[in-house]
Amino acid sequence: MSETRAAPAGISAEDWAATPVSVRELVWTLLAMIEGLQKRVAELEERLNPTSRNSSRPPSSAPPLLTASVCAGAVGASGGRSTGPSGTWTGTEAGRASGPGGGRQAGQL
C-alpha cells in the first residue's frame, strides 16, 4: 500500500525507495498523527479566545469595555489631606486638634 505513495517532503525519491516498507508505513502514520494534532491545537487555541461566533454566549453578555473617561476619574483621586484654596489643611476630626501641627504649639516636640 505505501509502496505506491510518493516520498514525503524532504526525502528524496532514491532514499524513499531504499527505505524498508515497515519504516515507510511508520513515517506515514506519524505524519498523519502530526496533521491531526496540528488541527487539534488550532481548535484548542480558538477555544481559548472565545467570541460570540465560537461560543454559546450572546454578544450582549460580554463585559463592557472600559473607556478612558471612566478610568480618568480614579487617576485624580487623592488619598491625602484636603487642602483649601490657599493650600491650608481644612480637615478636622473629633478628638484631634485641627491644623498641620496636630495641636502642638510652636517649639514643642
C-alpha positions as CSV (number, residue, x, y, z in Angstrom):
1,M,0.0,0.0,0.0
2,S,2.7,2.6,0.9
3,E,4.9,1.4,-1.9
4,T,2.8,3.5,-4.4
5,R,3.0,6.7,-2.4
6,A,5.5,9.4,-3.3
7,A,8.2,10.3,-0.9
8,P,7.2,12.7,1.9
9,A,8.6,16.3,1.6
10,G,12.2,16.4,2.5
11,I,13.1,12.8,1.5
12,S,14.5,12.1,-2.0
13,A,12.8,9.5,-4.2
14,E,16.0,7.5,-4.1
15,D,16.2,7.5,-0.3
16,W,12.5,6.7,-0.1
17,A,12.9,3.7,-2.4
18,A,15.7,2.4,-0.2
19,T,13.6,2.7,3.0
20,P,12.0,-0.6,4.3
21,V,8.3,-0.8,3.9
22,S,7.7,-1.0,7.6
23,V,9.6,2.3,8.2
24,R,7.6,3.9,5.3
25,E,4.3,2.9,7.0
26,L,5.5,4.3,10.3
27,V,6.5,7.6,8.6
28,W,3.1,7.9,7.0
29,T,1.4,7.0,10.3
30,L,3.4,9.6,12.2
31,L,2.8,12.3,9.6
32,A,-1.0,11.6,9.8
33,M,-0.8,11.9,13.6
34,I,1.1,15.2,13.3
35,E,-1.6,16.6,11.0
36,G,-4.3,15.5,13.4
37,L,-2.5,17.1,16.4
38,Q,-2.0,20.3,14.5
39,K,-5.7,20.5,13.8
40,R,-6.5,19.8,17.5
41,V,-4.1,22.5,18.7
42,A,-5.8,25.0,16.3
43,E,-9.2,24.1,17.8
44,L,-8.0,24.4,21.3
45,E,-6.3,27.8,20.6
46,E,-9.6,29.0,19.2
47,R,-11.4,27.9,22.3
48,L,-9.0,29.9,24.4
49,N,-10.2,33.1,22.8
50,P,-14.0,32.7,22.7
51,T,-16.1,35.2,20.8
52,S,-19.8,35.3,20.2
53,R,-19.1,33.4,17.0
54,N,-17.4,30.4,18.5
55,S,-19.1,30.2,21.9
56,S,-22.7,29.8,23.2
57,R,-22.6,33.3,24.9
58,P,-24.6,36.0,23.2
59,P,-22.6,39.2,22.4
60,S,-24.7,41.1,25.0
61,S,-23.2,39.0,27.8
62,A,-19.7,40.2,27.2
63,P,-18.4,42.6,29.8
64,P,-18.4,46.3,28.7
65,L,-15.1,47.8,27.7
66,L,-13.7,50.4,30.0
67,T,-13.2,53.8,28.3
68,A,-10.6,56.4,29.1
69,S,-13.2,58.7,30.6
70,V,-14.3,56.0,33.1
71,C,-10.8,55.3,34.2
72,A,-9.7,59.0,34.3
73,G,-11.9,59.7,37.4
74,A,-9.8,57.3,39.5
75,V,-6.5,58.9,38.4
76,G,-7.0,62.3,40.0
77,A,-8.4,61.0,43.3
78,S,-6.3,61.9,46.3
79,G,-6.0,59.8,49.4
80,G,-4.2,62.5,51.4
81,R,-5.3,65.6,53.4
82,S,-7.8,68.0,52.0
83,T,-6.5,71.5,51.3
84,G,-8.4,74.7,50.8
85,P,-7.9,77.3,48.1
86,S,-4.9,78.7,49.9
87,G,-3.2,75.3,50.4
88,T,-4.0,75.1,54.1
89,W,-5.3,72.0,55.7
90,T,-9.1,72.1,56.1
91,G,-9.9,68.8,57.8
92,T,-10.9,68.4,61.4
93,E,-11.6,65.2,63.2
94,A,-13.3,64.7,66.6
95,G,-10.8,64.2,69.3
96,R,-7.9,65.8,67.4
97,A,-6.8,69.3,67.1
98,S,-7.1,70.7,63.6
99,G,-4.2,72.1,61.6
100,P,-0.9,70.9,60.3
101,G,0.8,71.0,63.7
102,G,-1.5,68.4,65.1
103,G,-2.3,70.6,68.1
104,R,1.3,71.3,69.1
105,Q,2.4,74.7,70.0
106,A,5.5,76.3,68.3
107,G,8.6,75.0,69.9
108,Q,7.1,71.8,71.2
109,L,8.2,68.4,70.1
